[in-house]
Every structure is written in C-alpha cells, then in structure tokens.
Amino acid sequence: MKAVLCTHFGPPDALRLDDIDPPGAGLGEAVVAVKAVALNFFDTLIIAGKYQHKPPFPFSPGAEFAGVVESVDSGVADIRPGDRVIGYCGWGAARESVAVRAERLVKIPDQLDFERAAGLTVTYGTTLYALRERAELRSGESLAVLGASGGTGLAAVELGKIMGARVIACASSDEKLAFARKHGADDTVNYEREDLRGSLRKLGSERGIDVVYDPVGGRYAEPALRSLGWLGRYLVVGFAAGEIPKIPLNLALLKSCDIRGVSWGAWTSREPQAQRKLMADIVNWSAAGKLSAHVQAVYPLSEIAAALNAIAERKVMGKIVLRT
C-alpha cells in the first residue's frame, strides 16, 4: 500500500511516498481503509522534530482520518467491517490503510462525506473539550477566539454559537474576519492593525471578556488575558505563533481569573469513552448542518508537501485534506 513516510526530521519537501506492507489488526484494534486524511498545524512540527512527541522513524504524519473498517480484532464488539468511521491516532494516518485502537473510532452516518468528516476529530474535538469541559462556557457569556479563521479557531466560533455564547473573532486580516463572520461570529478584531486588549475591553464593556480561546500564543496572549473580567477563563490551546508566552501570574490574582490548559490528546487517552460521547455530538451536529466542517482544499496523498506548506504559511481557512 502507499504511505507518506518521514525518514528524518525536515521540511515537508523531505517527505516521500513509498510502498509498505498493509497492517493487521492487533489486540483491541481495527484496520481502516483510509479515504481522507485531515492535516493540522502540528503536523508541520512533528516532521521537523519540533513537537513534544517524536515518533520513531519511519513514520507517517496525519493524526485524523475517515474511512471504512476492513477488519477487527476478535475481541472488538462495537465496530464491524464495513462501518464508516472517523478516527484519531496522533500520527500515522497519511497512508492507504491504518491500524488503530477501536475505542478511538466513531461511526459516521452516510450523509457525512469522508472529506468533511476527516477533519472533525482534532479541531472540533479539542474545541468542544475546551469550551465544555475546561471553560464550562455558559449561554450568554462572551467568547474571544484568537486565530479565528484557522481549523481550531473556526471550530471555536461555530461551537461557541451552538453553546449560546457571544463570539468575538480575532484574526490578522479583514478577509479572515469576514470568513469568521460568515460562520457565525458576532464581533471581530483585526489584531494586526488594532490594539487587541483595547478592542476586547471595549467589546467586553465593564464586565470584561468571560472566556478567551487561544491557539496562537506569542505576543497576543498577554493582552488577551488582560481583557478578561472577574472569574474569566483563559484557555491555553496551542502556540501557532511559534513563541510560548511568559504570563505574569499577578494578572490571574488581580481578577481571580483562571489560566486553564487544554490537553485534549492526553484527555482522549485517559477518558476514551467520554471522548467518544463528545465526538458523537460533533458528528450529529455536522450531519445536521450545524457545523460547517469547512474544507478549503483537497490534495492527493502524493502532494502532501504542498498541503503542509500551505498550512505553515498561514494560507488556510478551515481544513486541508488529503485524499488517498
């Protein structure tokens, strides 16, 4: 079968498409014929050796996928050959077939196409975990979303609206903000030409912002945190800007606000059944048209370098998907 392989750390152009043996189902596993693979920003970091996890060589990038179950271990009862599923494996999905623990798979209905479904697990899963489990977002609260046009940012805009929040989309261009408004954002801030803290304080009025969702980090983190009101919650989701900010802890003290980490990947390992229930909501909302699962572009497996370069260059609004 065909597989994209990373044989040494480097840029996307160092990846190669090769033939390898197909996998078999190990204990508690299912083998899935991959139809579509969704890419994320952290895929650019994994292949460069800049991510917290460093898989042994050779490995395939790609953490999330959609496909059809080919075979299962005899001990697996709730997943069967022929099931249409989405799944998460951390890395290794950019290939024609993948073996994964069955508990990491979620069935999808026929009306949800593979390309849209492939990108649901990481961005929407991370975001619903962040907003529901970590922030305990309530209807009527304000939610500021940094990087609002990217995969996780778009998910936060859409899920925030489903949960009844007033969503403030923050991004680096008017084009990206228009995209966020199209997907439900109530207000917008262009943090490349506006003062982020001042704009959010104006929008939050005397109450301040209730929740900040930050997958960007860098120089935007502290002003976003300063915009929080009393008992506000700042969600640490990621560092797409490349810099891990150093936050003065007196800011949390002065407003009794919280800085809450969002380690969705670890949570899925600790609470696989809770993750499955969470993903069932996301699948149902997507099938009903309440979530866009927006795919900007679809590339063949052989053009993964171009796909990852588009993500690295911040050219993507929504998701980039590979078709096997």
C-alpha positions, 0 to 999 in steps of 0.5 A: 500500500502507499504511505507518506513516510518521514525518514528524518526530521525536515521540511515537508519537501523531505517527505516521500511516498513509498510502498509498505506492507498493509497492517493487521489488526492487533489486540483491541484494534481495527484496520481502516481503509483510509479515504481522507486524511485531515492535516493540522498545524502540528503536523508541520512540527512533528516532521521537523522534530519540533513537537513534544512527541517524536515518533520513531522513524519511519513514520507517517504524519496525519493524526485524523482520518475517515474511512471504512473498517476492513477488519477487527480484532476478535475481541472488538464488539462495537465496530464491524467491517464495513462501518464508516468511521472517523478516527484519531491516532496522533500520527500515522494516518497519511497512508492507504490503510491504518491500524488503530485502537477501536475505542478511538473510532466513531461511526459516521452516518452516510450523509457525512462525506469522508472529506468533511468528516476527516477533519472533525476529530482534532479541531472540533474535538479539542474545541468542544473539550475546551469550551465544555469541559475546561471553560464550562462556557455558559449561554450568554457569556462572551467568547474571544477566539484568537486565530479565528479563521484557522481549523481550531479557531473556526471550530471555536466560533461555530461551537461557541454559537451552538453553546449560546455564547457571544463570539468575538473573532480575532484574526490578522486580516479583514478577509479572515474576519469576514470568513469568521463572520460568515460562520457565525461570529458576532464581533471581530478584531483585526489584531494586526492593525488594532490594539487587541486588549483595547478592542476586547475591553471595549467589546467586553464593556465593564464586565470584561471578556468571560472566556478567551480561546487561544491557539496562537500564543506569542505576543497576543496572549498577554493582552488577551488575558488582560481583557478578561473580567472577574472569574474569566477563563483563559484557555491555553490551546496551542502556540501557532505563533511559534513563541510560548508566552511568559504570563505574569501570574499577578494578572490571574490574582488581580481578577481571580481569573483562571489560566486553564490548559487544554490537553485534549490528546492526553484527555482522549487517552485517559477518558476514551469513552467520554471522548467518544460521547463528545465526538458523537455530538460533533458528528450529529451536529455536522450531519445536521448542518450545524457545523460547517466542517469547512474544507478549503482544499483537497490534495492527493496523498502524493502532494502532501508537501504542498498541503503542509506548506500551505498550512505553515504559511498561514494560507488556510481557512478551515481544513486541508485534506488529503485524499488517498 
